Amino acid sequence: MSMPHERTHAVIQAGEFLKKVQHDTSIPEAIRQKASRLLRHYPSRQEMEHAGKLEEYSSTTTLLPPVFGIAPDTINAGGGTNS
């Protein structure tokens, strides 16, 4: 079972993967276009980190456990999560 911060990290990593696919000319155009379409509405790293922090805070006032979260030891000085 994944921890909330692990799910957040996985979503961030998936977005970074899609960005690489989008710009890799060795990959067929149809796949790169699909990656671009997916990224159009994909949350940014900052949005995911904000959602994680918000859900962790909200979990103290609701019965539902957080889906996303940020582990304190994975935040680097730049505000992002470490790979």
Residue pairs with C-beta under 8 A, 6 or more apart in sequence:
2 10
3 69
3 71
4 52
4 55
4 56
4 65
4 66
4 67
4 68
4 69
5 52
5 68
5 69
5 70
5 71
5 74
7 67
7 68
7 69
8 48
8 49
8 51
8 52
8 68
8 69
8 70
8 81
9 74
9 81
11 43
11 48
11 68
12 45
12 48
12 49
12 80
12 81
13 83
15 39
15 42
15 43
15 44
15 45
15 48
18 35
18 38
18 39
18 42
19 35
19 39
21 27
21 31
21 32
21 35
22 32
22 35
22 36
22 39
23 32
24 32
25 32
43 51
45 80
45 81
46 79
48 68
49 70
49 75
49 79
49 80
49 81
51 68
52 66
52 68
52 69
52 70
53 69
53 70
55 66
55 67
55 68
55 69
56 66
56 69
56 70
58 66
59 65
59 66
70 81
74 81
74 82
75 81
76 82
